Amino acid sequence: MFRFSFGPAAIASALLFAPAPTWAAEKLEGYFIAEQECEAYQSKNRFTNPGGITTSIRRAYDMIAINKPGGDYFQIRIDGAPVTNARWVHTSCGVHVVAAETETAPVPPGSNPVQPSPGAESTENLMTLSWQPSFCEIRPNKDECEALNAGNLVHATRQLSVHGLWPQPNGNFYCGVPNSIKQIDKPETWGDLPEVDLSDDLRNALNVAMPGTQSHLDRHEWIKHGTCYRGEGGAEEYYADTLLITDAVNSSTVGRFLQDHIGQTVTADDIRSRFDEALGVGAGEAVQVKCTSDQGRVLIGELWVHLKGTISPTADLGDLMRAASPVSKGCPQGFLDLAGLQ
């Protein structure tokens, strides 16, 4: 969770010299087709909604405007709405149709920063950590797997790698993401998704912790899951918090246990016990082991770590795990795979 602090002089200076906003609503013709049930606001800035009006799925509404060119809110007409029938809905709620079977052109992929819809920061999350050698047994043609199996990603053969941080409950996906972007969120077109804007230091750290960045996994995870995390710092905070959890696990006795047992069969009970040892009794009950099959072998594929509470640099991982509801241990045992195709 980011916290920003500015002195009185800085605030006064900013207010004095800040230019007045120049964005103006752009008039649109045609109709808005709702694909979701969404709130229709009188004020999109204050989120006021007299009458609690929502859109109806697959219903067409007269289109009035978009809040700015390439903006994130459509203004539509909802007959019978109290106070005003001109209401604002998020662009992720549906599509703008000018005439039958004609949809407004999508923003070119790779150049459109996605703006998550408003909401509180997620406090129920699932951290999914991958054992990369097992993943690469199944998908050896991935760029990151070719590098790993060639011996070029040694670190990823000895520690857990980032798959993703997933706000819960399951199904909490694509918050504020336009349909034009969702439609290309497929592994073969992840490279066409908007690039995730991160600081250089965080980008470098993520590239190490998440080998899948070579296949643009970071873009997919941000679009599908990160937009629903809703931290104040956007993608920067989402991935910074992801690395906080990943580093805490890898640097603990859990990480050392995995390193010491590469090429051996380990049990879910052993793994959960190491979490208890590292983070306090009860932490292991928040861990579920996921296995994958490879030519008759059962491989440890991922560890799913359930968390409840706000993730921050001052948060205790053990507390976050113990606050989560206990889960089943999952796969009872599996082989901790070596690098290279077996």
N, C-alpha and C positions, 0 to 999 in steps of 0.2 A: 504494500500500500504506500503510495508516494505522499509526501507531505511537503508543501511548498511554503516558504516564509519570505516575506519581503518587508523591508523597513518602511516607515511612514514617508520618508523623503522619496524613496523609489516609487511608492504608490502615487504620491502627489505628482511627481514628474511624469509618470505614465499617463495619468488622467489629463494632464495639461497638454501633452504633446501627441497623444494617441489620435490618429486620424479617425474621422467619423466613418462608420461602416458604409460601404458603397453598394453592397449587394441589394438587388431589388428582385422581387418576384417576377418571373417570366411567364407571360400568358401562354396557355396551351389550349389547343383544340382537341376535340374528340372525347374519349371516355376513359375512365379508370375501371379496370376489371379486378375485383378483389380476389386474391388467392388465399387469403387468411382472414380470420376474424381479428381485427385490430382496432385499437381505440382511435377515435376521430376527434382530434383536439380543436377547441376554439382557439387556444394559444399553444403553439408548439414549443414555445420557450418556457412557459410556466406549467405546461401539461394539464391545463384546465379542460374539463370535458363536461359541460352542463348536460344533464340527462343521461350520462354514462353511455354515450352513443358508440356503437362499434359497427364495423363493416360486416356485410354478409358474404360468405364465400360464393364465388361465381356470379355475383351481382355486378351490373354495370352502373357506374355513377358518372354524371356529367363532370368533365375535367375543367378546372378553372385555371390553375397555374402550378408552377414548381417554384419553390422558395428562392432559387437562384439557378443560373445555368449550371447543369451538372449537379444540382442540389440533392438533398436527402429527404425532402418532404413534398408531397403533392397536395395541392388544395383542390378539394372536390366538393360537389354540391350534394348534400343529403337532405332530401325533402322531409320536413316535419321535425328537424332537429331544433331544440329550443335555443333561444338567444340569437343564434345565427345558423343558417344552413350551410354556410361556407366553412368547411372543416379541413384540418390538416391530418394527413396520414403518412406514415413512413413509406418511402419508396419500395422497401422490401416487402410490403404488404400485398403488392399486386403489380399489374402492368398497365402502361399507358398505351391505349389503342386509338389510332387516328381514324381508321375505318376498319371494316371487317377484315380480319386476318392480317392486319398490318400493325406491327409493334414498333415503338420507337427504337432507333438503333442503339445498341449497347455501347457503353464507353469502351474503347479499345483495351483488351486485356493487357496487363503489365504496366498500365499507366494510371490506373484508377485506385487511389488509396481508399480502402473500405472504412467507413465510419460506423462503428458499432452503435446500435440503438441504445437509448439511455436506460439506466437501471443501476441497482446497487451491485457492488463487487461481489462475485461469487464466493460463498463461504463453505460450500460443499463441493469438493473436487476429487477427481480420481487421477492420480499420477501413474502413468503407464511407462514402465522402464523395460527396455528390450535387451536380451542377450544377443548381441549382433551376430556372432558366429552361427547361431541356430537360424536366425532370419536368413542369413546368406546361404545356408544349405538349401533353402526352399526357393529363393529368388536370386540365383547366382549372377544373373545378367544385369541386375541393377548396377548403376555406376559405382555406388559406394561398396557394393559387394565384390565387384571386380577388383577394386582397390584393396579391400580387406583380404581377399583370398590371394592376392599377389604379395601380401606382406607389407602393405603401405599404410595400414591403419592399426598399428600394434596396440595403441591405447584402447581401441574398441574391442580388442580380443580379451581384455583383462578387467573390464569394468562394465557396468550397466550403461546403456545408451538411452537417450531420450527418444521415446515415441511421441508422447504428448501429455499435456495437462488438460483434463476434460471436466469442465463444469457439469455438475449434476443437477437434476436427474438425467438419466440417459434420454436422448432425444432433444436436449437443449443445444440446438445447432444453429449456425448461420444467422446470428443476431444482427440485423441491419444490413445483411449482404444482399445486393440486388440479384434478381434472377439471372441476369446476363452473366454474372460471375459464378453463381451456383452451377449453371449448366456446363461450365468447363472445369469443374472440380472433379476431374477424373485423373487417375495416375498418369495416363499418357499425355495429358495436357496441363499438368501442374505447372510446367514452365511458362504457360500463358497466363497464369494467375498474377495478380498484382504483387510486385516485390514487397517484402516486409521491410519497413523503414526502421533500422536499428542503428544504435551507435556503433562505431568501429570496434570498440573493446567487446561489447556484447556480441556482435556478429562473429568475431573471431572465436570467442568462447563457445558460442552455440555451434559453430562449425565443427568443433572438437567433440562436444558432448552429443551432438545429433548428426551422425554420419549421413543420415537421410537428406541433409540439406543439399547433397550432391544431386539428388533427384527432386529437389524442391519440396521436400516433405514439410519444411517450415512454412511455406506458403499455404499448403493445404491445412495444416494444423491451425494456423492463425484464422483462416477463413471459416473453417467449420467449428472450431472449438474456442479459439482465443477471443473471437468477437463476442462471445457470451460470458467471458471472464469479467469484463467491464471494470478493470482496474483504472484508476485515474490516469496512469501513465501509458495507457493503450498497449500497443504491441511490445514496447520496451519493458513495461512492468510485467506483462504476461510472461515473456521469455526470461526476464531476470528472476521472477519467482519460480519458474520452471527449473532454472539452474540451481537455485537455492536448495530445492528439495533433492535434486539429483546429486549434487555435490555432498550434501549431508549424508545420504545413503552410501555413496561410494567411499567416503572417507571414514566410515564407521567400521565396526567389527563385521557388519554385513558384507561390505566390500572385500574385506580381507578374507572372510570365509569363502566367498566365491572364488577369489584368486587362488586360494589354497586347494580348491577342489575342481579346478578345470580338468576335464578329461575323466571325471568320476560321476557316479550317480549320487544325487543328493535328494533328500526328502523335503516335502513342504514343511514338515514339523521342524526339521533342522533349520530351515530358512527363517521360519517364524520365531524360533527360539533365539536366533541371532538378533532379530529386531528387538525382542524383549531385553536381551543383554545390552544392546547398544542404547536403546531409547526408553527403557522402563517396561516393567511387566504390564502386559495388556496391549502394547504396541503391535505385537505380532498378529493379534486378532483382526487387525485392519489390512492384512496382507493376503492376497490371493495369488496363487501360482498358476500360470497358464503354460501349457505344454503344446508342442507341435510334433507331428509325426513325420519321420523321414526314413523311408524304405524299411519300415518295421522297427525303427528306433524311436523311443519317446524322448524328446529333447525339451529341456527347460527353455521356454520361449520368452516369457515376460513375467515380471512381477507387477501386480496391480496394487497400488498403495492408496487406500481410502483416507481422506483428510476432511476434517471439519473445523472451521475457524478461518480467520484471515491470515493468509500467508504474507509474511514480511520478514525483513532481516532480523527482527527481534523475536519472532515467533519460535517456539520450541517444537521441533518436529514430533517428538514423542507426545506432547500435549495434543497436537493436531490429530495424531493417529488414534490416541485413546478416546478422543471426543467423538470419533466416527463410530457408527454402528458396526459391531463385529460381523465379519463375513466368513463364508466357508473357506477352507484352505485351498480348494480347487484341486489341481492335479496332484496326486499324492507323492509322486517322485518322478524324476527325469534325469537325463544325462546332460551334464554341463559341457556343451560342445566345444571342441577345439577349432581354431581357425583353419580354413581350407576345406575343400570338398572331401567328405569322408566316403 
